[in-house]
């Protein structure tokens, strides 16, 4: 996890949504002092905090943990045919 990328992402998204740190703290249960450290990139977030922040900020946890990128997924469609898909996130 790149803490600087994480910090920038959550700070920019919080501001874009018009949320204060107090708003995020109240909605996630994360202490404001901890949120400040996250946004400064000086503390690594817990898995639970990543999940909570992702939900409130509408950012998939995988993006919070690894930043934007490309992900491969595969499976089967309704007819039983194998599927393969690359998705940018």
MITOR-370211 format. One line per field, with one value per residue (C-alpha): residue number from 0; residue in three letters; x, y, z. Coordinates in Angstrom, 2 decimals. Example, Ala and Ser with C-alpha at 12.3 -4.5 7.8 and 13.67 -1.06 7.14 Angstrom:
2
resi <- (0, 1)
resn <- (ala, ser)
px <- (12.30, 13.67)
py <- (-4.50, -1.06)
pz <- (7.80, 7.14)
end
This chain:
89
resi <- (0, 1, 2, 3, 4, 5, 6, 7, 8, 9, 10, 11, 12, 13, 14, 15, 16, 17, 18, 19, 20, 21, 22, 23, 24, 25, 26, 27, 28, 29, 30, 31, 32, 33, 34, 35, 36, 37, 38, 39, 40, 41, 42, 43, 44, 45, 46, 47, 48, 49, 50, 51, 52, 53, 54, 55, 56, 57, 58, 59, 60, 61, 62, 63, 64, 65, 66, 67, 68, 69, 70, 71, 72, 73, 74, 75, 76, 77, 78, 79, 80, 81, 82, 83, 84, 85, 86, 87, 88)
resn <- (unk, unk, unk, unk, unk, unk, unk, unk, unk, unk, unk, unk, unk, unk, unk, unk, unk, unk, unk, unk, unk, unk, unk, unk, unk, unk, unk, unk, unk, unk, unk, unk, unk, unk, unk, unk, unk, unk, unk, unk, unk, unk, unk, unk, unk, unk, unk, unk, unk, unk, unk, unk, unk, unk, unk, unk, unk, unk, unk, unk, unk, unk, unk, unk, unk, unk, unk, unk, unk, unk, unk, unk, unk, unk, unk, unk, unk, unk, unk, unk, unk, unk, unk, unk, unk, unk, unk, unk, unk)
px <- (0.00, 1.29, 0.29, 0.66, -1.71, -4.18, -3.99, -4.55, -7.42, -9.42, -8.77, -9.81, -12.90, -13.99, -13.74, -15.47, -18.40, -18.53, -17.78, -15.83, -13.54, -16.17, -18.77, -16.49, -15.61, -19.26, -20.22, -17.27, -16.50, -12.88, -11.32, -10.64, -6.98, -6.60, -8.34, -5.91, -2.98, -4.51, -4.96, -1.38, -0.09, 1.62, -0.42, -1.34, -5.10, -6.57, -8.56, -11.74, -11.04, -10.39, -13.75, -15.56, -13.91, -14.63, -18.30, -18.66, -16.54, -17.90, -14.46, -13.89, -11.45, -9.15, -8.62, -7.98, -5.38, -3.66, -4.69, -6.15, -5.20, -6.48, -8.10, -8.88, -11.96, -13.21, -16.19, -19.10, -22.11, -25.70, -25.10, -22.07, -19.55, -16.29, -15.96, -12.87, -12.91, -10.34, -11.66, -10.02, -10.49)
py <- (0.00, 3.43, 5.69, 8.89, 7.63, 6.45, 9.82, 11.81, 9.59, 9.75, 13.47, 14.43, 12.20, 13.43, 17.04, 16.28, 14.81, 17.91, 15.92, 17.23, 15.01, 15.16, 13.82, 10.94, 10.23, 10.08, 7.85, 5.45, 5.49, 6.35, 8.85, 12.27, 12.17, 8.86, 10.27, 13.20, 10.78, 8.82, 11.98, 13.05, 9.63, 8.96, 6.02, 2.77, 2.11, -1.02, -3.40, -2.38, 1.31, 0.68, -1.06, 1.74, 4.50, 2.70, 2.48, 6.13, 7.52, 5.08, 3.76, 0.00, -1.21, -2.66, 0.85, 2.25, -0.45, -0.52, 2.60, 2.70, -0.06, -2.94, -6.07, -9.37, -11.40, -14.65, -16.89, -18.39, -16.79, -18.05, -20.52, -22.03, -20.36, -19.18, -15.40, -13.25, -9.52, -6.81, -3.86, -0.55, 0.62)
pz <- (0.00, -0.94, 1.95, -0.07, -2.78, -0.14, 1.64, -1.54, -2.67, 0.57, 1.08, -2.46, -2.42, 1.02, -0.14, -3.46, -1.53, 0.68, 3.82, 6.78, 8.81, 11.53, 9.08, 8.08, 11.70, 12.73, 9.79, 10.13, 13.84, 13.04, 15.45, 13.86, 14.93, 13.09, 9.99, 10.02, 10.08, 7.20, 5.13, 5.87, 4.83, 8.17, 9.42, 7.71, 7.89, 9.40, 7.20, 9.02, 8.43, 4.73, 4.48, 6.36, 4.35, 1.10, 1.98, 3.02, 0.17, -2.43, -3.32, -3.63, -0.95, -3.63, -4.99, -1.52, -0.93, -4.33, -6.22, -9.69, -12.08, -14.17, -12.80, -14.51, -13.66, -15.12, -14.64, -16.52, -18.16, -17.88, -20.74, -19.05, -21.36, -19.86, -19.56, -19.22, -18.60, -17.93, -15.94, -15.23, -11.65)
end
